């Protein structure tokens, strides 16, 4: 099962991919996490990635395709994976098709009002990556590992608009691309995490 999980910022891709990873025993590959790790490295690549991520912009295709495609060719992904956050441009999608046959692309469809609220209330555990909403969770530390919760660098009112525009211009065409290849499935993502997960599980089981 080679699955691409798509959706606008804060649509729940990361949370759902983590649950699906456990359910189907498939590795979860988050390109956002990959780049967040690379940006901390004191290397030319780290500094370049840092520049784009600080501005909440996509890392250019010339860099992202090389980094991600090299990673995807590792033997542990031969049997399948859940790819979260990639491809995000049409060029990434067409280049990916040259090396891997993706089985399905699942879009988490969430209204923009809901996304905006999620982004402005999102906190992430520095250590284990667990995601919280300050709307429901009032503590400063993670309930799983106790580490301090922090706000993502790109989760703020100034960058939201920019990230949404980037999604509409660059990533929406990827949704159309998979639709034209009859690989696209849409799941309503406004519902609570568990409900979305049940729908995803059913969809993936039916398509297996
Ligand atoms: P995410 O956690 O998926 O929202 O990604 C965080 C950041 O990582 C993005 O704003 C980009 O700077 C970078 N990134 C993640 N995936 C990609 C991608 N497919 N192409 C380019 N940049 C990416």
Boltz pocket constraint, residues with backbone or C-beta under 6 A from the ligand:
constraints:
  - pocket:
      binder: B
      contacts: [[A, 9], [A, 31], [A, 32], [A, 33], [A, 35], [A, 36], [A, 49], [A, 52], [A, 53], [A, 56], [A, 57], [A, 58], [A, 59], [A, 60], [A, 64], [A, 84], [A, 85], [A, 86], [A, 87], [A, 88], [A, 89], [A, 92], [A, 154]]
      max_distance: 6.0
